[in-house]
C-alpha cells in the first residue's frame, strides 16, 4: 500500500501544470508526439462552442453538446450564431445565459433539500444527448462544475480542515510576463516566476483567450474613465487627446483642406451627439462605429464634414464665403453620393446610416436661422423609412420570437425620429403599428438607453399622436376623443415606477453619474409632457386650467433632478420642454426654470434643437400672451401673413368689458414662419 500511494502521488505530481521552468535549468528535448499533442491542445484552446466562448470558459468540444452546456441547461452552438456578429445581441445573449445558469443552480439546490418531491422517472446516471431531449432536465449530474459556496463579498465561516490522506500537494510553477507598447514600440518588459503548493488539482477550465469583438465584455465590468476612447488602454487615457484621436482617424480618407473639419467633428461634435448613450457606458462603442463609417461610407463622411463646418460657423465665429462654401460643398457631395448609391440599389444599410445622419446630426448642431438651402428633414426621413421597410428592420426582432432582443441601432434611431417628429407635424408615425405591437408584447426598442425615455412611454406618445392625427382629420368625434384620452391616461399611469421619489442622479459618496437614476428622471419628464400633450386634445382645453398648471409646474420641479449646463442633458429633453412650454402660462415657474437653464448652456443654447425649441417658444409666447395685439397685427397685415388658427372661438370678440382669449396652436406658428424644425 505505501508503494501504491507513492506511485499515485508521483503520477499526480507529474500531471501538474508547469507554466515555466525556472531560469538556469535546461529544457529537455521534445519528441514528435509531444509536439503534436501540444499543437492539438493549443488548437483546442482557441476553439470551442460559441456559448463557452461567450462565457470565457474552457470547452471540451463534445458533440452534439459540450459538457458545460449540458450541465447548465443552455444551448450549445458550434456553428457561428446570428447573435455573435452584433455586440448588443451578444451582450443580451450573455445575460440570458447568466439567468439560465442561475435558475439551474437554484433548481439543483432545491432538489437537494430534504422533503422535496423528485420526479418519478429521474435517472441520475442518464446523460442527456442534447439540451432539447426530454430527459435532459433530469439527466445531468449535480454540481458538475465547481460552485462558489461563499462569494467574495461574504465572510467565509470557519470550516474544518480537510483530510487529504497520504497524498502530497500539487506543486505549480507560474511565470507571468507583461509588456507595454505605445504606438507599437515596446517600452517595458516585466517577468515574474512563482511556485506554490496546493491540495486542489489544477483547473482545466481556464478562460479562453479574448476573441475579436468581445472587448465590450471588459467594458461591462471595468468601465473606462471619462474621455477614454475605444481600443485604447485606460492607462494611456491621461495622454493628450490629440495623439489618441490621431491613432483612430489615421485611416479616414480626407483631403488636407478638409482635415481640420474632420478633426473638429471628432473632437467637438462627436462627443455631444448621444449624451445619454455616453452615460450608459456604450457611447464609446457608438463612437467607434461612427469612426468606422467615416472610413468606409463616403456619403456619411461628407455629411459629417458638413456638420462640422456648421458647428465651426456657429460656435467659433467663422464667417465668410469660405465656410459657407465648405458647408454647401459637402452637403452637395453627400446628396450626390446618396443619389448614386440609390441608383445602384446596393449597400442599403450604408445608405440608411448616411440618411439618418443627415437628419439627426444637423438637428443636433444646426443653427436656428440657417439660411443656406437644404433638403427638409421629413423628405430625408421618407427615404429612410423606405429603406427601413426594404431591409425588414421593423419585423427583424418580432419574427425571431425573442421579445428581449434589441433591434439594430439604425431602427432605434429611426423610431426616435419617427415618434417625436410625427408630433411636430401632427401625423401618424410611419411605424405606429410596430410600436403598438411592441407595447402589447413588452418588447424594447432601445430608446431608453439611446435618448433617455422609457420605451413604453415613447410607444404611448406614438398612440397619442395617432389620436391627434385622427382628430385633426375629423375622423373621430368629441366623445371618442374623450374616451381615448381617458384610456391612454390610464396606460401612462401603468408606466410609473413603484418608487416615484426623485433623487439626484449623482452618487453622494463618489459624485459619479448613475445612468439608471438619470433615465428614471428623464422618463418622468417625458411622461408628464406626454400627459400634457394628451390633455390638450380634450375639446375645450385651456392652458390656464388648474390641472394643466399643475402638470407644467411638475415638469419645472422634475427639471431640478436633471444635470444642467453644457455637460448636462437639457439638449436631450427638447420635446418635453417644447410641450410644457407651449402650454405654460405667463406666470408659470417653468418659464423661469427654462430661462435659467438656457443661460447655463451659454452659447450652446442657440444651437441645435434646443436653440430652435427656445426660439419657437418665444414666438408662441409672444402671440399667446398678448392675443389682442397679435390679432390686430394679423388683421392689419392679412395680405402678407396667413391667418392663425384659433381654437375655441373663431376670433376674439368683445364680451362686455372682456375679450375672449384665443388659443393659437403652436404648429401654426411653425407654419407661419416657415420653420421646418425637428424638435427632438
N, C-alpha and C positions, 0 to 999 in steps of 0.2 A: 504493500500500500504506500509506504513512503516513496518508493521509486516511481510509482504511478503518479503521485502528487507532484513530484519533481518534474516528471515529463510533461504533465499538464501545464505546470507553471512556466516551463521553458517554452512550450508551444504558444502560450498566451503572450509571453513577452516578445516572442518572435513576430507575432501578428500585430504588435503595437505600431503606432504611426511614428515614423522618423522623418520629420519635416526637413531637417537639415543636419548634416553631420558636422560635429564641432571642428573648428579651424585647426589645421595642423595634421589631421588624420587623412589618410589616403583612401580614395574611393575605390572599391573593388570593381572589376570589370563586369559588365552586364551581358548576360547571354542573349541570344536572339529571341528566345521565348520570353524572357523578362521584358525585353524591349517591346515585343508585340503586346504583352499584357499591359504594359504601361501606356502604350499608344491607345489600346482599346479603352482603358479606364479614362484616359484624357479625352477621348472622343465622346464617351458616355457622359462625362462631366459637363459637356457642352450641349447635350441633348436632353431629352425627357419630354413628358407631356406638357402641354401649354398650361394646364392647371397648376402643376408643380412649379413651372417657371414663374407663373403669376405669384405664387406663394413663396418663391425663392427657397424651395425645398428640394432635397435630393430625390430623384425619381428612379425606381428600379426598372422602369420600362417594360413591365409585364403587359401582355395583351390578353384580352381587349382593353383591360383597365389595370392601371398600376395599383400596387398595394395601398399606397397612401390615399388615393381617391376612393378605393373600395372601402377602406376602414372609416373614411369620413363621410361617406354617402354623398359624394359630389361627382359630377360628370368628369370623365377623363377624356381629354382632347389631344390626340396625336396629330390630327390634321389642323393646319392653321385656321382658327375660327375667325368669324367675321368681326368679333369684338376686339381682336388683337390689334388691328390697324388703327383704332381710334382711342386716344388717351382717355377721353371721358367714359367711353363704353368699358374700357378695361378697368378703370377705377370703380365703376359701378359693379362690374362682374366680381371684382375682388371683395367688395362689401357683401355681395350675395353669398360668396363662398364663406366669408367670415361668419355670417349669420347662420349658414347651414352647419358649419363646424360647431358653433356654439349650441345650436339645437341638438346636434348629435351627442355632444358631451353631456348635455342636460338629460337626454333620454337614457344614456348609459348610467348616470348617477342615480336616476330614479329607479332603474331596473335593479340596481344593487341594494336598494333599501329593503329591509325585511318587511314582508306583508304586501309587497307589490304583486299584482297578478301578472304572470307571464303568459305570453301567447301559448296555446296548447301545442302548436306544431313547431316550437322552437327547437332547432338543432344546432348547438354551438359548433359542432365540427364541420358543418357545411360551409363551403367557400362560395361566395356569390360570383357568378360569371360576369356580371355587368351590373352597373347601378340601377338598371331598369328591370332586373329579374325579380320575380315575386318573392324569392327567398332572401333577397339582398338585405332587407332591414334586419332580419333575424340571424343571418349567417356570418356576420363579421365578428372577429374576435374583439373582446373588450379591452380597451386601452392598448391598442396596438402600438401607439406612439407614446413617448414619454409625456406625462401630464404634470404640469406645474401645480403642485398642491397648494403652495403659498406664494402668490405673486410677490414681485419686488416691493410693492407699496405696503405689504402686510408684514407684520413681525412674525418670524418663524417661532413656533413653540419649541420647547426643549424636548428633543426626540432622543430616544435611547440610541446608543452607539450600535451600529450593525455588526453582526458577527460574520466574518468572511471566511472562516475556516483556515485551512493551511495555505490558501492561495496568496501569492505575493502581489504587490501593487504593480500597476502598469507604469512604465517609465516613458514619458512622452517628451521628445525634443521639439521645440518650436523655434523657428527662425523667422523674424519679421523684418521686411525690407520696405523702406519708404523713400521715394524720390520725388522732388519738387521740380516742376517745369514752369517756366514763363516764356510764352512765345516759342515753344519747342526747344528752349535752351535749358539744359539741366543745371540747377543751381545748388542742390543739396541732396546728399545720399546718406541715409541712416540705415544701419543694420544692427539688429539685436538678436541674441540667442538666449534661450532659457530652457531649463529642464525641470520637470516637476513629476510627481508621482500621484497616482490616483487609483482607487479601487474600482472605479467605474470604467467599463470598456469604452474604447474610442467611439465617438459618434459618427455614424456613417451617413447621416442625413444632413450633411453640411449644405449651406445655401449654395445655389449655383451662381456663377458669375453674372454680373448685370448684363442683360440683353439690350440691344439697341431699342430705344423707345420706352424704356422702363424708368427713366430718370425721374418721372413725376412721382413715383412712389417715395423717393427720398424727400421730395418737397413736402409730401403729406405729413411726414413726421419730423422733418428738420427744415422748417420754413426758412427761406433766405432772408437776410436783412433787407431793409428798405434800400432801394437803389440797386440791388443785385440784379444781374442780368442772366438770361438763360445760357447754360453751358459754361458759366464762369464759376470758379471755386469761390465760395463765400470768403475764404481767407484773402482773396485778392480784391474784395469788394471795396476796400478803402483806397484803392488806387484811383487815379484820375479817371472820370467817366469818359473823357475824350479817347483815352487809349483803349478802353474796353469796347466802346462803341465802334472804334475803327476796326477792331477784330471782327465784329459781326457784320459790318456793312461793306467789307472789302470786296465781296463778290457781286455787289449790286451794280449792274452796268448803267453808268450815268456819265454825261459829259462834264468837263471841267467847269463849264459855265453853270451847270445845274447842281454841281456838288454842294455848294452852300445851301441850296434848297433842301437837298436830301438830308444834310446834317441838321438843319433846323427842324425838319419833320421828326427825325429820330430823337433829337434832344428835347424838343419843346412841345411838339404836338402829340406824339405817340403816347406819352405818359398821362395825358389828360382826356383821352378818348373814352376809356372804360374804367372810371374810378371805382365803381362798385366791384367790378371783376378783379381789380387790383386788391381790394380789401379782402376778398375771398381767397387770396393766395393762388389764383390761377391767371392773374393778369399777365405774368411774365411768359406763360405759355402762349397766350394770345399774341403778345408782342413778338415772340419768336415766329409764330405763323405769319404775322404781318411782314416781318423781315424776309421770310422765305418767299412770300407773294411778290414783294418788291423785286426780287431777283428773277422770277420766272414769268410774271404777268405784266406785260408792257402797259396794258390799259390801267391796271391797278397802280403801276408806278407813276404814270402821268397824272392820274387823279391825285395821288398823294403829293406830288410836286406842286400841283396847282393849289392844293390846300395849304401847303407850306408857304407859298407866295402870298396867299390871302392872309395867313396868320402874321407873316412878317409885315405886311402893309398895315394891319390894324393894331399891332402891338408895338412894333419898333419904329413906327412913324415913317416907313418907306413910302414916298410919294413920287409921282412922275410917270412918264410913259413906259419906262423900262419894266417896272414891277407889274404894271397893268398888262404889258406885252407878255411877260412870263406867265401871268395868270391865264390869259386867253390862249396862249400858245399851247400850254399843257392841257388846258380844258378842251381845246380843239383836237389835240392829239389823242386824248383819252376817248373822246366820242368817235374819232376816226378808227382807232383800234377796236373799239366796241362794235362799230358797224361792220368792220372787216371780219371779225370773229363771228358775228351773227350771220354774215353772208356765207361763210364756210360751214356753218352749222356744226361746229365742233367745240370741244372744251367748254361745255355748258357751265360747269362748276366755276371755272375761272371767270367766265363772263358774269355769272351771278355775284361773285365776290366783288368784282370791279363795279358792278351796277349799285350794289348796296353801299359800297364805299363812296360813290358819287353822291348818294343820298345822305348818309349819316355823317361822313367826315365834314362835308360842307355845313351840315346842320350844327356841328359841334363848334366850329371856329369862324364861320362866316359872319360878316358884319350885318347889322340890321338894315343898313341902307346901301346894299350892294347894287351899284348902277350898271355893272358890266353885264352884258347879255348872257343868259344861261338857260338851260332847259329846266322847267319846273320839276320839283321832286316827284310829284304824282305821275308825271309821264315816265320818269325813270322807274317808279315803282310798278307801273303797269307792265313794263318789260320784265322786271324782276319777278313779278307774280307769275307771268307766263313761263319763265324758266323754272320756277319752283314747281309748277304743275308738270312740266316736262320731265323734271328729274324725279318726280314722285315723292318729294320731301314731306308733304302733309301726311301721307299714309305710311311713311317709312318706318315709323315706330309702332303704329297700331296694328300693322299686319303681322309683326313678329310675335305679338301676344304678350310682350313684356311691358307692363304699364310703368315700370320704374326707369326704363331706359330713356335717356335723353336724346332728342333729335339732333341733327347736325347744327353746328353753330350758325350757319347761314340761315337755317329755318328759324332759330331762336331770334336772331336779329330781324328777320322778316316779320315775325309775329309782333315784336315790339313796335316796329314802324307801322304795321298794319292796324293794330288795335288803337293806338293813340292817334295815329294820323287820320283814321276814319272819324274820330270825334271832331277834328278840325273842320272837316267837310260835311259832317252830318250824314254820312253814307254808311251803309252796311259794310263791315270789314270783309275783305276779299276771302278770307279763310274762316269766316264766322262759324260755319258748320264744323270745322275741325276743332275750334276752341270749345264749342258746345259739347262735342263728343269727349274731348279730354276732360272737361269739367265733370261730366257724368261718370266717367271711369276713374277719375282721380289721377290722371296722367300729368306729368310735368313737362313743361316746355323749356326749362332752364332760364326762365325770365327772372326769377328771384336772385340768382347769382349774377346775372348779367346787368340788370337795371335796378334791382333793389326791392321790387314789389312782388309779393307772393303771387304765384301763377293763378290761384283761384280768384283772387281779386281782379287780376287782369282779364280772366275769362268773363267775369261778371261785368266789367267795363265794356267788353265786346257786346254783351247782351243788352246793356243799357243803350249803346249806340244803335243797335238794331231797332230798339223801340223808338229811339229818337228819329231814325230814318223813316220808319213806318208812320209816325205821327206827322212828320214833315210832308210826306206824300199823301196824307189824308186817308190812309188805308185802315186806320183804327179810330174808333170814336172815343169820346172822353171817358166813358165808363170803362172801356177796355184798357185805356191808358192807366187809369187809377188802379185797376186790378193788377196789371203787370208791375206797376210801381210797388205795390204792396208785396207782391211775391218776390221781386228782386231785392227789396229791402230786407226781407227775412233771410234770403240767401247771403246777403252781406253780413248779417249777424252770425251766421254759421262759420264765417271765416275768422272771427275774432278768437284770439288765443285764450287759453284758460286763465293765464295771468296777464291781465291787461295793464299792469303797472308799467309806466315808462321810466327808464333809467338811462343814465349816461352810457354811451357805447364804449367809453374808455374804462379800462380796468383801474380801480382806485389805487391799487398797490404798485402796478408797473407802468400805468399810463398807456398800455398797448390797446389798440383798437380791437374791439370784439365784433367781428363781422355778423355774427348771429343776432346780437342786440341791435346793430345798425340796421339790418334788413327788417327786423321786427318794428323798429321805429319808423322806417321809411314806408313799410306796408301800412302802418297805422295812418300816416298822412295820405297815402293813396286811397285808403278805404273811406276816410272822411270826405275826401274830394269826390269820390265816386258817389257817395250818398248825396252830396250837394248837387251833383250833375243829375242824379236820378230824381230828386225832389223838384228840380227846375222844370221837369217835363209835366208836372201836375198842372192842369188848367187853372189859371188864376194865380200862379206862383208870383210872389213878390219878395224881393231880396231883403225887405225890411221886416219880414215875418220873424217872430221870436225864434222859431225853430231854426231858420236859416242863419240868423245872427249867432246862435249858439254853435252851430256847426263851423262857421267861419272862424269864430273865436277858438274853437277846439283845434283847428289847423294851426293858428298862431301859437297856441300853447305847445302843441306837439313839435313845432319847429325848434323849440329850445333844446330838444334832445337830438338834434341833427348837427354835426360839426359844420361851422360856418367858415367863411374866408376862402382864399384861393386854394387851400388844401382841403376844403370841406366838400360837401355833397349837395349844395344848393343847385348846381347845374344838372344834377340828376333828378330834381324834383320840379322841373319846369311845368309839366302838365298839371299836377295838383295845385301848384301856385297859381297857374292861369285860372283854373276853375274856381278856386277860392277867391281870387282877386276880382274876377268879373262880376261875382255876386256879393261882393263886400260893400257895406255901407260906408259913407264918408267918415263916420266916427269910429269905424271898426279898428280894433288894435292890430288887426292883420296888416293894414297898410303901414303902420309904424314899424312892425317887425320886418316886413319886406324891405322897407327903405334902409333900415339898419344893416340888413344882411347884404343888400346891394352895395352899400358903402364899404362893407368889409371885403367884398370882392375886388374893389378898386377898378382898374381898367378892364378887368375881365368881366365886369358886369355888363359891358356893352357888346360882348362877343357872343356868338353862337345863339342857341335857342333861348338862353336866359336873357340876353340883351333884347332879343326880339319880343319875348314874352313881356318884359317890362315896358317896352315901347307900346305894345298893344294895350296893356292895362292902363297906361297913362291916357291913351286916346279914348278908351272905353269910359274911364272915369270922367274925362272932360265932357263927353256927350251925355253921360248918365247923371252926373251930379248936378248939372245945371240944364235940365231939359228944355226950359222955356227959351233961354238964349240960343240953345242949339237948334231948336225947332225954327226959331225966327231966322237964324242964319241960313238954314237949309231952305226955308221958304223964299228968301231973297235971292239965293243962288241956285234956284231949282233948275236953271238951264245947264249949269256946269257940273252939278253934283246930283247923283241919283238919290231919290228919297230913301230914308232909312226905314227899316221895318219896325213897326211899333206893335208890341203885344199888349193886349188888354184893352186898347182903345184905338180908334182909327187916327185920332190926332188929339193934341192937348187942347181941350175946350174949357172955357171958364165955367166954373160951377160955384156961383155966388162969388165970394172973395177968394176962392182957392182954385188952383189948377190941378187937373188930373195928371199925375206924373206918368209919362210914357216909359216903357221898358224897352230899350233898344238892344237888340240881340248882338252879341259880340262878333258873331260870324259876319253880320252886315258891316261892321266896322272894318273887318279884314277886306271884304269885297270892295267897299268904297275906296279904300286906299291902295288897292291892288297888291296886297301883301300875301304872297303865296308862301307862307311860313309853315314849316314843320315844327310844331312846338312840343317837343318831347325831351 
